[in-house]
Amino acid sequence: MQFYRLNRPNGTREDLIRKELEKVLQGLDYEIVASRKEQTLEGNVKTSQILQSADRVYYATTSPITKMHTNENIGSVIIIQDITELEALRMELNHVERLGLVGQMAASITHEIRNPMAVVRGFLQLMREKSPASLEHYYRIVMEELDRANGIINDFLSLAQNRVVKMELYRLHEIISELTPLLWADANLRGQSIEVRLDENAPLLMLNHKEIKQLVLNLGRNAMEAMGEKGNLILEMKRQSDGVELYVTDTGPGIPPAQKERLFEPFFTTKSKGTGLGLSLCLSIMERHGGRINVESEEGLGTTFIVFFPFASERVEV
């Protein structure tokens, strides 16, 4: 009845009596349901099928109606169940399983890769000191790539470690102020500008200093990478009744809706050299802080990440 009323809000049970099946199932793939019904009528068997209609998911089953003593098939019954919420839960469980896989991968590669890389970097540093200045450019490129690979490993580890972090009372604007010179340096190299609008009177928050620095740097540098020259990055704090919000806004091209839905998935990236772990790591940090992170974006008009930090008394323990 609920499905019938999706297209007919004022429909009644009486309307359904003797109505043709095709009209009742308007919005679903009628041919599939009809073929299943025929299988049930002809073969006296049960069938099942997952069906999609707009943004809803349904589970359709057909079962034979038989006489009790003769087992003669005298009809069939079709049951259609809305399983949209169950399907959403299944996808969320798959997401958790993927995070578990990330943890296993990170644990297995940490000692196998990080230690040899440290040795290679050390010997490169010695060779660099004894080599002519004409080779400096090549050494710099190799060292930067080694550092980038090491950063990828660190991202794996940070995302995989489901740990309780030490929280202390901090002022968010002070942490952001520490990072401003780094962001300005990056912006100057790209020909971009930064606006910082901090609330120095905002209350103290329960934060992990290291993780919040990582969060702000990730969001800020992601925003700069999304913009071209002359782009403008805005970092702004806004106090709310139950916490503080940090807005990280860029003037880039915006994010298409299809990509926006997957931004926080591990390994999903639109960058040629991205790992797809940066935003997943930001989400993990905010979950540990009892906060949340959302994104608002419109193609051609830029993107804003909104990070909510609850006041100390409202923080959810992790």
N, C-alpha and C positions, 0 to 999 in steps of 0.2 A: 504494500500500500504506500509506503514511503517513497519507493522508487516511482510508482505511478504518479504521485503528486509532485515530483520534480518538474514535470512539464505541465501538470494540471493542478495548481495549488488548491483549487476548490473541488477536486474530485472526491467522490464518495465510494463506499464499498458497492453500492447498488450499481454504480457506473461500470464496475468490472464484470458483472454477471453477463455471461454470453458474449462478451466482447472478443473480437478476433485477437489472437495471440500477437500478431504483428503490430497492432495498434497499442496493445498493452506494453510491449517491450520497446517502444519508440525511444531511441537514444542508444540502445545496445545493438550489437551485431546480430540481427535477427536470424540471418542465414545459419549461423553457428548453432544457435539455440534450437532452431527448427530441425536441423540435421540430427542433433542429439536426441530430440524428442522422437524422431522417426526411428532411430536406433533402438530406443527404449520400447517403442510400440512393436517393432518387428522382431527384436531379439530378446525381449523380456530381460534387459540388462540395465544396470545403473551406469550413468555417465557423470562426468564433472568437467568444469571448464572455468578458467579465470578470464573475466571480461573487463574491458576498460571503457568507461564512458566519461568524457571530459576529464575532470580531476578526481573522479571516484573509481574505485576498484571493486568488482563484484565477483562472488563465487557462485556459479550456477550449477545445480545438480538436477538430474532427471531420474526418476525412479518409477518402475512399473506399478500399476494397481492391478492386483490379481484376485480372483475368487479364492476363498479360503480353502475349499476342498479340491477343486479341480486344477488350481494353479493357472487358470486361463487368464490371459492378459486382457483386461477390459478397459484400459486407459493408462494414462501416465500423469505424474505430478511433477511440476517444475518449481524448484525452490531457488530463489536468488537472494543471497546474503551480501550486505555491504561490509566489506572487509578492509576499507580504506585505512582505518586506524591500525588494524593488525598489520597491514602491509608497511605502514610507516614505522611501526615498532620493529618489524623484521629488518628494514633498512638501517635503523638505528643500531640494532644488534650487529649487523654486518660491519657498520662503522667501528664499533667497539672491537670487533675481531681484527679489523685492519690495524687499529692502534696496537693491539697485542702483537701482531706480526712485526710492526715497526720496532717494538721493544726487543723481540727476539733477534731481529737483524742487527739492531744497534749493539746489543750485548755481544754478539758473535764477532762483529768486525772491529770493535774498539781496540783490543790489544793486538789484533792481527794486522791492522793498518796503521794505527797512530804511532806505535813505537818505531817501525821502519821509516816512517815519514820524518820523525824527529831526527833519526840518524842521518838520513839523506840531507835534511835541511842544515844540520850542523856541519857536515862536510862541505856542502855548497858554500856556507858562510866562510869557511877556511879558505877554499879555493878562490872565492871572491876577493878576499883580502890580498891574495898573492897574484892576482891577475891584472893585466893592463886595464886602464880606464876605458878602452875601446870596447871591452866586453861587459861593461857595467849594465848596459841596457838589457842584455840577454839574461844576466843573472837576476835582475829585478823582475823580469817577466816570469822566470821559473820560480822564484821565491813567492811571488804573488799567487801563482797557481797552486803551489803547495799550501799556502795559507788558506786559500779558498777551499781546497779539498778538506783541510782540517776543520774549517768552519762548517762544512757539510756534516762531518762526523759529529761535531758538537751539537748541531741542530737535531740530529738523530737521537743523541743521548738525552738532550733536554726534553724532547717530545716523549721519549719512551719512559722516562723516570717518573713513575706515579708516586711521588713522595710528598710528605708533609714538609713545607718550607717554613723557615723561621720568619715570623712576622714581628715587626716593630712599628712604633708610632713614627710616622714621617709626614712632612708636608710635601704634597705632590709637586707644588710649584718649584720647590728647591731641587728635586730630582731632575725635573725638566730643565731648569736653569743650568745644571751641570752639563747637560747634553747639548745645549744650544750652540756652543762653539764648534762641536763636531758636525752638527747639521749645517751650520753656516759654511764651514769649510767645503762640505760636499756640494752645497748649493752654489757657491762661488765658482767651483770647477765646471758646473753645468750651466752657468749663466742664469741661475734662478734666484728668487728672493724668498725670504721667510718673514712671516709676521707671527709674533708670539704675544698672546694675550692671557696673562696668568692672573689668578686671583690669590694674592698674597695673604688674604685674610681667611682663606678656606680652612676648615678644621683639620686637625691631624687625622690621618688615616692609618689603618693597620696594613702595612705593605712590606714586601720583600724588596729591598733596595735594588739588588742585582737584577731580579726578574723584571721590575718595572722599567729599569734602564734599557733592558733588552727589548721589551715591548715597545717603548717609545721610539727607539732606534729603528726597529723593524718597520713600524708603521710609517715613520718619517722617510726612511730611505725608499720604501716601496712607493710612496707618493711621488718622490722626486724622479724615480725611474719611470713612472707612468707619464710624466710631463715632458714636453719638449723645452727648448730654450725659452726664456722669458716667463716660464711658469712660476706660480706663486704657491707656496706652502703655508698654511695657517695652522698654528697650534693654539687652541683656545680652551680655557677651563670655564665651566659653568656649574654653579652650586645649585643642587636640587634639594627637595625637602628631606630625602633619605640618603643622599650621597653627593658625590661630585662626578661630573661628566667631563671627559676630555674629548675634544673634537679635533680630528686630524683631517684637514681638508686640502685637496689639490685642485688645480685648474686643468687637469688632464682631459683625455677624450671620453672619460666615463667607462662604465663596465656594462657590456651587453647582459640582458636578463639571464640568458642561459649560463653564462660564466659566473654571474653573481651568486646563483644558487649553490655553486660548487666551490666558492672561494676558500672555505675553511676545511676542505677535504685534504687529507694527507696526500702528497705527491701530485696534486693538481696545480698546474702552473701555466701561465701564458707567456713566460719569459723563455728566451732561447737557452739561457744558462741557469735558469731557476731550478730549485730542487722540489718546490711545492710543499715545503715544510714551514716556511716563515709564518704564515697566517695560522696554520694549525698550532704552531707553538704559541702564538699570541692568545689563541682561544684557550689553550691548556693553562696558560698563566692566569688568565682571568677566572677560569673555573676554580683554580686553587685559591684565588683571592675572594671567592664568593661574589664576584661581579659578573659582568657580561660585556660582550662586544657585538655591535651591529654595524651594518654598512648601508649607506644611502647613496645611490648613484643614478645618474641619468646621462645617456650617451650625448656627448657634445657639451655637457655642463659640469663635468668634474665628478669627484667622489669624496664622500666624507665617512670616515670611520668614527663611530661613537663608542667610547669606552666608559663604562659606568663603574665607579668605585663606591661601595657602600660605606657609610660611616662606621666607625669601630664597633659601636653597639649593635649594628645590624649585620655585621659580617657573618657569613655562614662558615662554620668550621669545616676544614677539609681533613 
